[in-house]
Amino acid sequence: MSAAARHAGGGLPLRRNMGLLYSCPMTLWATVFFLAPLLIIVVYSVLKKGLYGGVTPNFSFDAYIALKNPNIAVIALKTLIISLVATAITILIALPCGYFMVRSKHQTLLLMLIIIPFWTNFLIRVYAWMNILGNQGFLNEFLMRTGLIKEHIHFLYNQKAVVLVLVYMYLPYAILPLFSSIDKFDFSLLEAARDLGATTMQAMFKVLLPNIRSGLYTAFLFTFIPIFGAYAVPLLVGGKDSYMLGNVIADQLTKSRNWPLASAISMVLTVVTTAGVMLMLGLQRRDEKRLGKPSKKS
């Protein structure tokens, strides 16, 4: 064996050790700020509620049994419907926005306009919408002064207001992955489809969308998961008909002080969202394999 080969072979363990060293901060971060809190939630969910709140060191599945409560099931269904509707609207708006941004000559400017809202505090943006939609807000005042309405319209404190504000809050999370996916698309395929007789809409649905599925999956996950666990938006702009699971968890922690039940609901949310992520990743891998088969044969 030559000296160069021995030197190269001896460098492999060093590179592996350096890789482990580089990954230590991220591993420590994930352990402290993700796994440890998750473990605490798991433990609390199988303990008994304390007399004055908190938990007692007694093993029990009472919190999971309490999830059979029909009221919780109704709220869970309502949360799922609101989340799916808000996510669908967000993606439907994000698709043309991402397409226009890719085709525009001012991509940097448009990206900045999408990112700038992230620089503003979350609550400030919610309160801004409250000032717009309130009975004495900008929208009602504008409609009253123009004579279009004679009485104030209750835009706030209903499911429509919750969906509207959620769509606004999480629209950038859908636009950015779709922009990235569309930016990699070969637009000559659309021209070829139109040359073969397809209309513009047919080319979009049959050529563009199948080739940007990874971006669609990512956009769905980035919007559905945070919306499904939303708390502040339903609390501030929603009414009794828009009470979501995030609000149930908060009330169980602060008002009822039933920590095991709050932990059990959180665990169910975690399992559902994790299952959704795994399903989306599985679909994405399947699409990648299917699209990769022709190139392998050739």
C-alpha positions in Angstrom: 0.0 0.0 0.0 1.4 3.4 -1.0 1.9 6.2 1.5 -0.9 8.2 -0.2 -3.3 5.4 0.2 -2.4 4.9 3.9 -2.8 8.6 4.4 -6.2 8.6 2.7 -7.3 5.6 4.8 -6.1 7.2 8.0 -8.1 10.3 7.2 -11.4 8.5 7.1 -11.8 8.1 10.9 -10.8 11.7 11.4 -13.4 12.9 9.0 -16.0 10.7 10.7 -15.0 12.1 14.1 -15.2 15.7 12.7 -18.7 14.9 11.3 -19.8 13.7 14.7 -18.3 16.8 16.3 -20.2 19.1 13.9 -23.5 17.3 14.5 -23.2 17.5 18.3 -24.6 21.0 18.7 -27.7 20.2 16.6 -28.2 16.9 18.4 -27.9 18.6 21.8 -30.3 21.3 20.6 -32.9 18.8 19.4 -32.6 16.7 22.6 -33.0 19.7 25.0 -35.7 21.6 23.1 -37.6 18.9 21.4 -37.2 15.4 22.9 -37.1 16.5 26.5 -40.3 18.6 26.4 -42.0 15.7 24.4 -40.9 13.3 27.1 -42.4 15.5 29.8 -45.7 15.6 27.9 -45.7 11.8 27.5 -45.1 11.4 31.3 -47.7 14.0 32.3 -50.3 12.4 30.1 -50.2 9.1 32.1 -50.3 10.7 35.5 -53.2 11.7 37.7 -54.4 15.3 38.0 -53.4 17.0 41.3 -56.0 18.3 43.7 -55.0 22.0 43.1 -53.6 21.5 39.6 -50.4 19.9 38.3 -50.0 16.1 38.6 -49.5 13.4 41.2 -47.0 10.5 40.8 -49.8 8.0 40.2 -49.9 6.1 36.9 -53.3 6.5 35.1 -54.9 6.5 31.7 -57.7 8.8 32.9 -56.6 11.6 30.6 -56.8 9.4 27.5 -60.2 8.0 28.7 -61.5 11.6 29.0 -60.8 12.1 25.3 -63.9 10.1 24.6 -65.9 13.1 25.7 -68.2 14.0 22.8 -67.4 17.7 23.2 -63.7 17.1 22.6 -64.6 15.0 19.5 -66.8 17.9 18.1 -64.0 20.4 18.7 -61.5 18.1 17.1 -63.7 17.7 14.0 -64.2 21.5 13.8 -60.4 22.0 14.2 -59.8 19.6 11.3 -62.3 21.2 9.0 -61.1 24.8 9.7 -57.5 23.6 9.2 -58.2 21.9 5.9 -60.3 24.8 4.5 -57.6 27.3 5.5 -54.8 25.2 4.1 -56.7 24.6 0.8 -57.3 28.4 0.4 -53.7 29.2 1.3 -52.3 26.8 -1.4 -54.8 28.0 -4.0 -53.6 31.5 -3.5 -49.9 30.6 -3.2 -49.8 28.6 -6.5 -50.5 31.6 -8.8 -48.4 33.8 -6.6 -45.4 31.4 -6.8 -45.9 31.0 -10.6 -46.0 34.8 -11.1 -42.9 35.3 -9.0 -40.9 32.8 -11.0 -41.9 34.3 -14.3 -41.4 37.9 -13.1 -38.2 39.9 -13.7 -38.4 41.2 -10.1 -38.0 38.0 -8.2 -35.9 39.6 -5.5 -38.3 42.4 -4.8 -41.3 40.0 -4.7 -39.5 37.7 -2.3 -38.7 40.6 0.0 -42.4 41.6 -0.1 -43.3 38.0 1.0 -40.6 37.9 3.7 -41.2 41.4 5.2 -44.3 40.3 7.2 -42.1 37.9 9.1 -40.3 40.9 10.6 -43.5 42.1 12.3 -44.7 40.5 15.5 -47.4 37.8 15.2 -49.8 39.5 17.6 -49.4 42.9 15.9 -50.5 41.4 12.7 -53.5 39.8 14.3 -54.5 43.0 16.0 -54.2 44.8 12.7 -56.8 42.5 11.3 -59.0 43.1 14.3 -58.8 46.8 13.5 -59.7 46.2 9.9 -62.6 43.8 10.6 -64.0 45.2 13.8 -67.4 46.9 14.1 -65.6 50.3 14.3 -62.8 49.1 12.0 -61.6 50.3 8.6 -63.8 48.0 6.5 -67.1 48.8 8.3 -66.4 52.5 8.4 -65.5 52.5 4.6 -68.8 50.6 3.8 -70.8 52.9 6.0 -69.4 56.1 4.5 -69.9 54.9 1.0 -73.5 54.1 1.7 -73.2 50.4 0.9 -74.4 49.4 4.3 -76.5 51.0 7.0 -75.5 48.9 9.9 -72.2 47.4 11.0 -71.4 43.9 9.7 -70.0 41.5 12.2 -66.9 40.4 10.3 -65.1 39.3 13.5 -65.7 36.5 16.0 -66.7 33.7 13.6 -65.1 30.9 11.6 -64.7 33.0 8.5 -62.6 35.6 10.3 -60.4 32.8 11.7 -59.9 31.2 8.3 -59.1 34.6 6.7 -56.5 35.6 9.3 -55.0 32.1 9.3 -54.6 32.2 5.5 -52.9 35.6 5.8 -50.6 34.4 8.6 -49.4 31.3 6.9 -49.5 32.3 3.2 -45.7 32.9 3.0 -45.1 29.3 4.3 -46.9 28.0 1.2 -45.5 30.5 -1.3 -41.8 30.0 -0.6 -41.7 26.2 -1.1 -44.0 26.5 -4.2 -41.7 29.2 -5.6 -38.7 27.0 -5.1 -40.3 24.1 -6.8 -41.7 26.0 -9.7 -38.4 27.8 -10.2 -36.8 24.4 -11.0 -39.6 23.5 -13.5 -38.7 23.4 -17.3 -41.3 25.7 -18.8 -40.5 24.4 -22.3 -42.7 21.5 -21.3 -45.7 23.8 -21.1 -45.0 25.1 -24.6 -44.7 21.6 -25.9 -48.0 20.7 -24.3 -49.7 23.6 -26.0 -48.1 22.8 -29.3 -49.6 19.3 -29.0 -53.1 20.8 -28.6 -53.5 21.2 -24.9 -55.1 24.4 -23.6 -53.3 26.6 -21.1 -55.3 25.2 -18.2 -54.8 21.6 -19.3 -51.0 22.2 -19.6 -51.0 23.6 -16.1 -53.0 20.7 -14.5 -51.4 17.8 -16.5 -47.8 19.1 -16.8 -47.0 21.7 -14.2 -48.8 20.4 -11.1 -47.5 16.8 -11.4 -43.9 18.1 -11.7 -44.2 20.3 -8.6 -45.8 17.8 -6.3 -42.8 18.0 -3.8 -43.5 21.7 -3.4 -47.2 21.1 -3.0 -46.5 18.5 -0.3 -44.1 20.8 1.5 -46.6 23.8 1.3 -49.3 21.6 2.7 -47.2 20.5 5.7 -45.9 23.9 6.4 -49.4 25.4 6.6 -51.6 22.6 7.9 -49.5 21.6 10.9 -49.2 25.1 12.5 -52.9 25.9 11.6 -54.0 22.6 13.2 -52.5 23.6 16.5 -53.4 27.3 16.3 -54.3 29.1 19.5 -53.9 32.8 19.3 -55.9 33.5 16.1 -59.1 31.6 17.2 -58.8 33.2 20.6 -58.6 36.7 19.3 -60.7 36.8 16.2 -62.9 33.7 16.6 -66.1 33.1 18.5 -67.8 30.1 20.1 -68.1 28.4 16.7 -64.3 28.5 16.1 -63.0 27.0 19.4 -60.1 24.8 18.4 -58.0 22.2 20.1 -55.2 24.6 20.8 -57.7 26.6 22.9 -58.8 23.5 24.7 -55.2 22.7 25.7 -54.6 26.3 26.9 -57.8 26.3 29.0 -57.0 22.9 30.5 -53.6 24.3 31.5 -54.6 27.7 32.8 -58.3 27.5 33.9 -59.1 23.8 34.7 -55.4 23.1 35.6 -55.9 19.6 34.2 -52.3 19.0 33.0 -52.7 15.3 32.2 -55.7 16.0 29.9 -53.8 18.9 28.2 -50.8 16.6 27.7 -53.0 13.8 26.3 -54.6 16.2 23.8 -51.1 17.4 22.9 -49.9 13.9 22.4 -52.8 13.1 20.0 -52.0 16.2 18.0 -48.3 15.2 17.9 -49.2 11.7 16.7 -51.6 13.0 14.0 -49.2 15.6 12.7 -46.3 13.1 12.7 -48.4 10.6 10.8 -49.3 13.3 8.3 -45.6 14.2 7.8 -44.7 10.5 7.3 -47.5 10.0 4.8 -46.5 13.1 2.8 -42.8 12.0 2.9 -43.9 8.5 1.7 -45.9 10.0 -1.2 -43.0 12.3 -2.1 -40.6 9.4 -2.2 -43.0 7.4 -4.3 -43.3 10.2 -6.8 -39.6 10.7 -6.9 -39.1 6.9 -7.7 -41.8 6.9 -10.3 -40.3 10.0 -12.0 -36.9 8.5 -11.8 -37.7 5.2 -13.5 -37.7 6.5 -17.1 -34.3 8.1 -16.7 -32.9 4.8 -15.2 -34.1 2.8 -18.2 -32.7 5.2 -20.7 
